[in-house]
Amino acid sequence: MIRYCLALDLKNEPELIARYEEYHQAVWPEILDSIRDSGILDMQIYRTGNRLFMIMEVSEAFDAHAKAAADALNSKVQEWETLMDSFQQRLPWAAPGQKWVPMNLIFSLQG
């Protein structure tokens, strides 16, 4: 199993943050299917202030490029991404077009 840790900011508006959390209490079934079908075994999103932190546990077969390609062809995923984009803002150091930015592991108790 491989772990990815990623960060993204929300627009710092309490009403938008509350709505974003509401959507994530009832994620559309098609979105959950696309996540599971891609080889993502577990996904968790945490929030502090307007900063989001995502942990993804993926299978050895997971391919981020294949997931992106499949998502680009899935109208429901595109609808969800457009909706979520209305709540999100890019980190200042994100590459052009990049939403979630990978985080670097700087400490591990396991060595």
N, C-alpha and C positions, 0 to 999 in steps of 0.2 A: 504494500500500500504506500502511496506517495501523498504527501501533504503539501498543499499550496496555501499560503497566507497572503491576502491581498487587502488593499485599503482604497477607500473612496470617500469623498465628502458629500454630504447633503447640503442643499441650500440652507442657510442658517435662519430658517423661519419656522417657529414652533408649530404652526398649523400644517405646514408641508411635511415636517418631520412626523407629526402624528398621523397624517394620512399615509405616508410611506410605510409606517409600522402597521397600520390597519391592513394595507394590501398584503403585507407579509404574514399576517395572521390567517389569510385565506388565499394563498397563492393559487393561481389558475391551474387546473389539472394538467393542461397541455404543457405548461411550463415545468411542472414536476416530472412529467413523462420525458421531456427533452433532457432534463438534467440526469435522470436515472439512465436513460437510454445511451447517454454518452460515456458512461463508465464512471460517473461521479457516485461514490458510495455514500458519502455524507457531506452535507454543506451546512454551515452555521454562519450567521451574521450577527455580530455584536455592534452596539452603538455606545459611544460616549460623546455627549454634546452633538455636534453634527458630523463627527468622524465615524465611518463604518469600518469594521474589520471582518473579513470573511475567511473562514477556514474551509478548505475543500479537501476531503480525503478521496483519492481516486484510485482506480484499479491500474495495474501495470499497463493495460491496453488503452488507457485514456490518451486521447490525442487532442490537444487544445485547438489545433488548426482544423481538424475534422469537425469538432464541435462548432467552431465559428462558421464553417461552411454550411453545416446542416442548419444552424440557426438562421443564416442568411436566406435560406429557402423556406423557412417555416413562418408563415404569415402570423400565426398566433404569437410566436416568440418575438417577432418584429413589433407587433402591437404592444406586447408587454414591455419590451425594451424602450420603445418610444414613450410609453407612459412613465416608466421609471426614470427616464432621462429628464422628465420635467421636474423631478425632485432632486436630481443629482447635480453636483458640480465637480469638475476635474481638480485633482490635486495640482498645485502649481508646477510640479516637476513631471507631470504626466506627459508622455509623448503625444503628438497630435493624433486625435482620434482614439486615444486610450482612455478607458473608463477606470477599471480596476487596475491598480498598480501593484505588482508583486513586491512583497516585503522580504528583506534579507534577514536570515537567521543570524543573530549576533551572540546568542547564548543558548546552551542546552545543558541541563543538569546531567544528561546521559553521556555527555562528552562530545 
